[in-house]
Every structure is written in C-alpha cells, then in structure tokens.
Amino acid sequence: MKKAGRWKANLAAVLVLFSIIMVFVIARLSGRVIPNTEGAIGNTACNLYNGGVFCADGDKIYFSNLKDRGSLYSMSKDLDDFEYIQEDTAGYINNTNNYIVYSRLNYTRDDTVKRVLQFSYSGIYRVAKKGSHSIGGIYAYNVGAVSLIGNDIYYQRHEKDGNMNLYRASLDGKTDELLLEENIMPGTLTGGKMYYAGLEDDHYIYTFNPSTKQKVVIYKGNCYMPALIGGNIYFISLSQNYNIAKVDEYGQNPTILVKEKCSFYNVTPDEQYVVYQVDDGKNNRLEMMNLSTLDKTVIKTGDYNSINIIGDRVFFREFVTDEVYYFSLSSPSQVDTFNPPDLSKDRK
C-alpha cells in the first residue's frame, strides 16, 4: 500500500511538472515570431506610395476600413466575409506568411476621448492573421512610409531634431538600425537593393544596397515615386509638369506615358494598365490608360487619391472624404461604392 501511495504521489508530481513545462513551452511558442519567406514582398511599391490601405495574400484582402475609423479588417477576394482584426487606424499595410505589418495612424483620428492605456498613437505593429490576432510592437514612435521584404522592414523615422531618416527593423522587432541619414521613401524592394528617388539634394533615381550601404544613380532626372515593375521604372516626372514617365531598369530610354499633370498613379504588375489622377485644374479626373494601345478611359471626374490595385480591382478614395470606390480593370465603366460593414458594435 505504501508503494502504491508513493507511486501515485510520484505520478502526480510528474504530471504537475509536465503541466508546468507545457505552460512555459506554450508561452514561448505563443511569443515566438514565425519567420516570413525570404524575399517575399509585403505590398507593391505603387500601393504603398498610395498609402498602402489595401493589401492581399492568396486568400484575403486586408484593408483600412474608413467606415470604422480606418480600423484593420479583412475580406474575401469576392468582397464579402468581412472580419475585424485591429482597431488601429492602419496604413502602409504589408503581408507576410503569418502576420500583417502596418503603420498605426491613430493620431489622424478625431477622437473626443483619448485612450488612456494606449502607449503610442503611431508606430509599426505586427498582428497575427489567424487566431486571436495577437499584436506585437516593432517600433512605437512616429514613422513615415513602411515597406517590407522577407523579414526586413524598411521605414522612415521622425527624429527628435525634426529630420526623417531611413531605418531597417526585423520582423520580430529585435533589431533596428539606421541605414541612411536621408529622408528616403522606401520604394521598390528586391533581394539585394532598393529603388528610390532622392528628396533632398536631388531627385535622381537611385539603387541602394542595404548590406554594403552603396548608392548608385540609375537616372538623372527630376523624379518622384519611382517603382520598378517588370523591366521598367515608372515615376512622376517633376520636370515634365508632373507627367507620368518610365525608363528601363538601367535608366535608359526615357518615355513620357501620360502627358498631363498627375498627382497619383499606380501600374498593374503585368504593366498592362496605368491608373492615375489628373490634376490640370480644369478637368480633374481619375483615368486609366492601356499601356499597349495607349487608349484612355475616364473612370470618374473629380479629385481622388489612395489608388490601390488588388488583382483585377482598383480601389480609390475621394479627396477629403471617406468615400471609397472601386472598379474592375476588365469593366472600367462600372464604378461601385465600397461599403464594408462597421463591426465596431460587435466587439463592444
């Protein structure tokens, strides 16, 4: 009987020890950041130039829902099955295998009551796509544009002296380094270099190697928002009255594509279409051009921004309002209002 009692006591002790070990293992695993696929791009350069308010993976579209103060939501590719993810006003949304990385833009809200327990109204955050949508901080202060490739996050940081510099942080938030003491908007990211336009000394198109810190001038022009798409670099030419232009990836063969003053643009990944906002002061409009035929289609008259392309759909926002519209590239004459539900009441 004594042996049986000792056996039961030992078994109970083993079970308690096993339970304690499992608690620690689960805690470690729940806090562990699962690496992203090396070289995977978080969002397209043109989408990010337009605020990165829409981003897609293989199954879902993640977006900033203006019907719910810009909170982070997801939906299916058929624009249904909406799900609330985080209440943060989200911008510069980037996709990874297991997480969404975004910039918290809560300072843009017109809240009557401030959230006392919120540590920061800005910064870069990582939220799990599945499960409880647990959130992790990567950088908790004021940032500008944010882009991602693999497990590296490139972003503009507002410094205490008022300047803005280029930094790189890791997906798990454990490393954070200054790359360039320049106000650089992180544009196209590839496996070994970044394409960007100078914003201070000149507006040339550069490549930058984060490993060697080497900068190389690709094209000496007055350029804004360059994006490498396919074998060409598209950009807004400041010296050509804000026309949309392109050069090849070596900076050769400059070509003007849209000979009107434009403020925003986006190009489809297959280089078939360019969608842009014309700001000539007389007939402002959102327009689309077929880059093969050069045929133009007026999408909607007025002033628009936040042009994000997701698959066959183009989403865009009316200037100074919360109205968002969309159309399909295959049927640009049909423009619909994007009306996602406000699920804020369901989480209170």
Secondary structure, 3 states (H helix, E strand, C coil): CHHHHHHHHHHHHHHHHHHHHHHHHHHHHHHCCCCCCCCCECCCHHHHHCCCCEEECCCEEEEEEHHHCCEEEEEECCCCCCEEEEEEEEEEEEECCCEEEEEEEHHHCCCCCCCCCCCCCEEEEEEECCCCCCEEEEECCCEEEEEEECCEEEEEEECCCCCEEEEEEECCCCCEEEEECCCCCCCCECCCCEEEECCCCCCCEEEEECCCCEEEEEECCCEEEEEEECCEEEEEEHHHCCEEEEEECCCCCCEEEECCCEEEEEECCCCCEEEEEECCCCCCEEEEEECCCCCEEEEEECCEEEEEEECCEEEEEECCCCCEEEEECCEEEEEEECCCCCCHHHHC
